[in-house]
Every structure is written in structure tokens, then in C-alpha cells.
Amino acid sequence: MNIQRKPEWLRKRANPGDQAGMRQLLGDLRLNTVCQQALCPNISECFSCGQATFLVLGKHCTRLCSFCNVEKTAPLPVDTGESGRVAEAVLRLKLSHVVITSPTRDDLPDGGAAVYAETVAAIRALSPATRVELLIPDLQGDRGSLAVITASNPDILGHNVETVPSLYHIRSGADYGRSLTVLKVCKELAPEIKTKSGIMLGMGELEEDLLQVFKDLRGAGCDYLSVGQYLAPSRAHYPVQEYIPPARFDELRRVALELGFLHVESGPYVRSSYHADQYA
């Protein structure tokens, strides 16, 4: 089933005028954001407040997830000055909390772990009071790469499972068990770092499968959870199967908290980095 018409609770409109200042800064510093690449519906709200989720390691992904708008093509070489420019943006924006993410870079031996660590260090050097959150790909589950990430000591370390196991055919190259292992290993390596994951609804998931994902994440030691509505970036992407009403998101938040998550953001417009500064 391919649902085209959005319900009234999903009709947020982007205002380019609200984005002008942030876009100017990003252009000046030659930086990418997942906000732009993923066509996030919250972009005007966040950009107007001086918030952005920075996309390091370029904007080209080596995987072929059919729900994602990030470009799927051969990545460019790593930009060695990018970490410093991200730190400069954080300083200029006076961010109290920043989220750093990247496309999947299976072409790199460490999956980009060193760049994440360099970016954390650069931000700490210029803005030591800023809380740093990393949202990482699975890095092929490599423990050495994950050790580099955890050793950089981010305040929050996220990795999204995105959907239920039965729908992983839309996550080409990903593996549900590996994603759980990433979260588990990170918690083993650095128990003091809060871990986080996110899932999208409306892709055709079954209720029992969704609740099992919540339990699996808690079993992997995951502390924080985001639950949001999947919105197809275009008609060429995986189609929305269902629009979940706001009341259901409220109920899922209650269920997740009862399972032991320390903080849960659950709502139609929730994304893994949306209101990221409120997780504590």
C-alpha cells in the first residue's frame, strides 16, 4: 500500500527564509548537514534556532537504503580540514549541544572512526562546555573502530536500528543483529557513555516486532530512544505504509519508559537528533 496524502498533523511547511543564516554559515565553512541531505521536515525550525546536525565524511553513502535521501555513489576522499571547520561552526553558533553524524563509509578501513574522534577533539578544544553527541553507522561492527569512537569520550553515542528486523531488506548492507552488537559493544567499552538509538514507524512493521525491538535495545544497554514517523523523501523511495496518529506515539513513549529507557522522544516529527539537547 502506497499512501500519498498526509494527515493534518503532518503538514509542517519549510520556510526558506528561516534557513538563510544557517545556510550562509554552512556555505562559508563548506560544511554538510544531514538536515539538508535527508530533507528533514524540521529543517526550518532547527536552522532558525541555530541548530544543525553536521554530516562529516562527505555526503555520499556506500550503502543503498531505499528510505534514505543521502546520495548513493562513490565517496570523495576524506576532507582533512573538515573537523576543524565543524568545531568553528559549533563555536560561532555557541551550541550547548551538537550532533555529529556521517554517511556509511564502507570504503574506509575504520569506517571513519578516526574522523569522528578528530571532530570530538576539535570541538572540545574550541568549545569545551559543549555536549557532543555522535550518531554513527555500524562501522561493520569492528570492535577496534568502535574503541576509537568510545575513546574520544562523546557525551552520547547513538546508532539507529531504523526499523524492525523483518524490514531490513530496505536497509541494503545493514544487519539488525550487528546494529544491536554495536550498541552493546559501545556500552561494554565505555559504560559511562549514554547510548541512544532510533526507529521510524509507518514502514509496515508489526506491533509485536516493534515492541521486541524496544526490548532488544534495552538488552543491549541502550539508554535513550527516539521514535518518529517515516516520511518518504520522494516517490522513488520506499513508500509510507501507514501514518501513525500522535496518540499512538504517546503510548509508545510510555511503554518504552516502562521498559527502562532513561529518556524517550516519540512523535510524528521526532528524528534521532531532534531536540537532542533534551536527552539527559
Protein Blocks (a to p, Z undefined) as FASTA:
>chain_A
ZZfbdcfklmcccdfklmmmmmmmmmmnopadfklmnopaklmmmmmnopacddeeijad
fbfcfkbcbdcdddddddfklmmmmmmmmmmnopabdcddddddfkbmnlommmmmmmmm
mmmmmmmmbccdddddeklopaklmmmmmmnopabdcddehiafklmmmmghiafklmmm
mmmmmmmmmmmbccdddddehiopafklmmmmmmmmmmnopabdcddddddfbfkbccdf
bdcdfklmmmmmmmmmmnopabdcddfklcfkgoklmgZZ
